[in-house]
């Protein structure tokens, strides 16, 4: 049996022993549980930590994603060190679960944790060593039987960014990001983006050392590229020579990346070189690309008027209308062009029709009619509706329904939410 919010607060005030304040949340109305969680959020820290185990129980057992995330946010914001440890221990269990049953809930819950608003985290969550240990486990996570991770690639980046923001000083941030790059973790790319914000001689020297030793370290290379570090060019030239002596697609891709980095670093040495590159229509399809050059010119404080002039010179000889439309969109988004610039060029966003900045290849001849099997294989469930399904399931009294009726009810809801193949929906109950 659940306890209403006013009674709950009264019991906490008189020091009632810890108990199950929310009851069986999967047998209760979601709105009622959500209202009680909102009441719990208003408790004092001491009172909250009496009921925190019950909040954690909502995280562990609720079939409602909304309730689980709300309860997790409360623990991140108000839990003491002991309760934070319990939450992190549960997140560790979720990560372990990926190796066993690969439940979709584990993916979403871990991603929600690393993408949560850090400004709402309490001092215990921010300062707990367990938090940093778990985040470091995320960016280094690999399945024992594979070199690949089961996690969405962005999870590593988000975890790396969270580690960066939780470090209390510049020295801690530098040490953490260099460790991510040195270990070639999933957070190394995000670390390469964040390190230039705390650039000093020690950081640059460490990056050059990492780039110079062992196999090519892409994270260190990207960070030095962003910094425009000319002193790393001899190391990169040596890397290029080594890769040119090798064959195979992986080495070819690495060689292309090294050549791009060398070009980008060289372009940053002189403002005139960067502007000349933007003006040159023949460079449109060559790395590093006009878009990078324009954004880099802005970050290097090149006057907007000079960038605008270079874009307009390029536009007079643009290789295609598609490139011109996309350039207009980008320059408008960055606030470079004036309203009257490129007035004859249509407005539009062609990114959804393009791959790597180029028009899609057109199929010649008649378009083949897909077979029934091809149509079936091309269908996929509407993943955005999984949360709605979970919330709906929490509102149904399943044990009170006959087995056949329960199956029919569930099938109807799956079809309604586009989570079951249409052919199965037309087969009858």
N, C-alpha and C positions, 0 to 999 in steps of 0.2 A: 504494500500500500504506500502511495506517495504522500508526502507532507506538503501542504500548501505553503506558499512563500511567507506569509505573515507568521504562521506557526513555526516555520523553519528558523526564521530570524529570532523569534522569542526563545526557542530551545537553545540556539547557539549562544544567546546572551547570558543564559543561566548555566552554560557549560555542560550541555547535554553530551553524552558519549557519542562517539562516531557511529553512524548507522547508515543504512541505505536510504538516502533522502529522496531519491527519484523513483524508486520502485523498478519494475520491469519496464524500461522505456519503450520496448517494442510492442507492448500491449496498451500503450497509452497514446493519447492524441499528441501529435508532434507539436502543435501550437502550445499546449499546456506545458510540456517539458521545456520548450523554448522560453516561455514566460518565467518559469522557475529559474532557468539559467540566467536570465536577465536580472532577476532578484538577487541571485547569488553574487552577481558581478558587483552589486552595491555594498556587499559586506566589507567589514574591516579586514585587514590582512590576517589577523589572528583567527577571526571567525571563518574566513574563507578556507584556511588551511585545515580546519576541522572537517569541512565538507568536501575538500579537494579529492579525497579518494573516491567519493561518489561521482564527482565530475569526471575523473579519470575512467570510471566504470562506463560512463556514457561514451567516452572516446573509444573504448574497447569493444562495447557490445551493441551500440545502436546501429540499426540498419539504415538510418537516415544520415546521408552525407552532411546535410546542413547542421544537424545536431552535433555530429562528431567534430566538425570544424569549429563550431561555436564553442564547444567544450574545450577543444585544444587551445583556441585563442585565449580563453579565460585562464587556463593553466600557464600559458606563456606570459601572461600579463601579471598574475597575482600569486602564483605558487611560490613557496619558499624553496630552499635548496634541496630538501629531502623530496618534495613533491616533483620538482624539476627532474631529479634523478629518476623518479619512477616513470615520468613521461618519456624521457630519453631511452630508458630501458625498454619501453613498449615500442618506440620507433626502431630500436635495434632488432626487436622481434619481427617487426614488419619487414625490415631489410633481409633478415634471415629467411622470412617466408617466401621471398622472391626466388630463392634457390629451390624451393620445394613445390609449392602449388601455383606460383605466379598469379596470385589473385589480383584482379584489376584494382581492388580497393587499396592494396599496398602501394601501387604506383601512385594513385591519385593522392593518397594521404601524405606520403613522403614529399611529393612535389608541392602540396599545399603548405607543408611546414617550412620548406626552404624559401618559398615565395611569399611568406607572410610579412606583414608590415613590421619592420624592426622597431619602429618608433613606439609601438604598443607593448613591446616586451618589457617585462619587469627586470629589476636589477639581478635577481637570482638567475633568471634564464640567460641574461647577457653575460654574466660573469662565471657561470658554472663551467668547470673544466669538462664536464660530460658533454656539454653542448658542442664545444670545439672538437672533442674527440669524435663525436658522431658526424659532424660536418666533414671532418677529414676522412672519415671512413666512406662517406658518400662520394667524394671526389676521387677516391682511389678504388672504388668498388669494382670488382670483376667477379663473375661467376667462377667457381673453382674449375669447371670443366670447359671454360672458354676464355678467349682473350677479349671477348666483347662484354659489354655491360647490359644488364636487363633494363637499366634506367633510361629514361628520356635524356638525350644528350644535354638538354638545357638544364637538367637538374644539377649536373656537375658545375656548370657555369654559375648557377644561382647559389650553390653551396660555397663556391669560391668567393663570390661577391659578399656573402654573409660573413665569412671568415674575415675578409678584409675590413668590413665595417665594424666588426666586434672587437678587433684589436685596438687597445686603448691608446697606442702612440705610433708614431711613424716607424720606429725601429721594429715594433711588432708586426706592423703591416708589411714592411719590406721582407722580413724574415719569412712570414707566412706565404707571401706570393712567390718569393724565390723558391721556396720548398715545393710549391705546386708545379712550378715550371721545371725545376730540376728533376722531379720525380715523374714528369710527363703524365700528370693526372688529367682527368676529364675537366678539371677547372683551370688548366694551364692557359687556355685561350683567353678566358676572362681575366686571369692574372696578368697576362700580357697587355690587356687593355687598361688595367687599373694601375700598374706599376708606374707608367709615365707621370701620373699625378703626384708622385712622391720622388721625383727624379733627383738624384744627387750622384756625386762621383762614385760613391761606394756601390750604389745600385747598378750603374752602368758598367763598372768594372766586373761585378759579379755576373752580369748578363753576358759580357764578352767571354768570360772564362767558361761559362756553361756552353756557349755556342762553339767554342774552340775545342772542347773535350768530347771524346766519345762519338756516338752517332749524332747526326744532325738533330738539334733540338728546335722544333718549330716554334714553341712558345717563346724561347729566348730570341729567335730570329724576328718574330713579329713585334716583340717589344722594342728591339733595337731599330727596326724599320719605322715604327711609330715615332721614335725619338729622332730619326734622321741621323743616326750615329755614323759619321764618316769613318771613324777609326775602326769600325767593324768590317769595312769593305775588304781589306786583305784576307780576313778569315772567310768571308763569303766567296771571294774569288777562288780560294783554295777548295772550298766545298764544291763550287761549280766544276772545277777541274776533276775532282774525284768522281762526281756524278756523271760527267760526260764520258768517263772511261767505263761506265757500267751500262748494261742493257736491261730492258724489261720495263713494263708499264709503271710499276711503283717508282723506279728510279727516274723515269721520264717525268712523272708528276712532281717529284721533289726538285728536279732540275728546273722545271718551269717556275716553281715557287721561289727558288733561290734567285733566278734571273729577274723575276718580278721585284723581289726585295732590293736587289742591287740597283735596278732602275729607279725605284721609288726613293731610295736614299740619295741617289745622285740628283734627282729632280729637286730635292729639298734644300740643296746646298745654295742655289741661287734662285731668287724670286723670278728673275727673267726666264729661267729654264722652265719653271712651273707654268708660267703664263704662256710661253711659247708652245708647251705641250697642249694646253687647253685650246689654243688657236688652231692647232694642226688637225685638219679633218682626216688625214691619213692614219692618225694614231687611234682612231675611234675603237677599232677592234683589236688593239694591242694592249697587253697589260702595261700599266696598272689601270687604264681606263680613265675617261674624262671625269666620271663622277667622283672617284677618289681624289683626283687632282683638284677639283673645285672645292671639295670639303677640306682638303689639306691646306689649300691656299687661305681659306677662311680661318682655320685654326692657327695659321702662322701670321695672322693679322695683315695679310695683303689687302690693300684698300679695295672695297667692294666695287668701286668705279672701274678699277683696272681689270678685275675679274669679269665684270659685265661687258667691258669692251672686248675682252678675249672671247667670250661666249658669242657675242654678236658677229665677230669676225669668223668664228668657226661656223656659225649658222649660215653664213653667206655661201658656204661650200659644203654643207652637210651632205653626207653620203646617201641619205635616204630620208623620206618623210617620217618614217617610224622613229629614227634616231632624233629627229628634230622635235617631234611631239614629246618624247620622253625627256629630252634636255630642257624643254620649256617647263615641263612639270617640275623637274628637280630644281631648276633655278628659281622658279616661283616659290617653291616650298622653303628655300633657303633665303628668300628675301633679296635676291640679287637683281632680278629684272624689274623694270618699271612697267606700269600698266600698259603702256603703248608698245612695248617691245614684243617682237614676233607676233604682231596682231593677226597676220595672215595665217599663222600656224594654228590648227585646231587644238583646243584643250582636250585633255584626256589622260587616262592612266592605262598604259599598255602592258604593265608588268604582269598581269594575270594571263596575257596571251603570249608571253615571251619566255624563253629559257636562256639564262646567262646573258641577257641583253640583246638577243638576236631573234628575228622573226621565226616562227615555227616552220618546219618543213611541210610543204603541201604534198598530199598524196596525189599521184597521177592516176588517171583512169577512173572507172566507176567505183563508188564507195561500196564495199561489200556489206551485205545485210548480216548482222550478227545472228548466230545460231541461238537456240533456246539455252543451251549450256553456257554459251558465252554471256548471254544476258544474265543468267543466274550467277555466274562467277563474278560478274562486274558489280553486283549489288553488295552493299555493305550497310550495316546498321547505323542508325543515327546516334552516334555516341553522346551527343549533347543531351540526350534524353535519359541516360542512365540514372542521373541523380533524381529526376522526376519519378522514375520507376521505383527507386529505393524508398522515396518518401511515400509513394502510394502504397507500397507493400506494408509499410509500417502502420497504415491506417486500417488494414483489413483484419478482421478476426478470423484467421485462417482455421483455427482449431474447431470453430463452430460450423464450418462448411463441410458438406460431403465431399469426398475425394474427387469425384467427377466434376462437380460444380466448381470446386476450387481450380482445377486444371483449365476448365473452360473460361473462367473469369480471368486467370492469368494470361491465357492465350489471347483473349480479346484485348487486354491492356497492351501486350507486346505488339500486336498489330497496330493498335491506335498510335503508339509511340514510334512506329517504324523501326522496331527492334527485332522483328521476325520477318523472314522472307515473304514477299507478297504471295508466292505460290502456296506456301503453307497456310497463309491466312484464308485462301480461297478453298482449302480442302475440307472445310467444315470443322466441327468440334472434334 
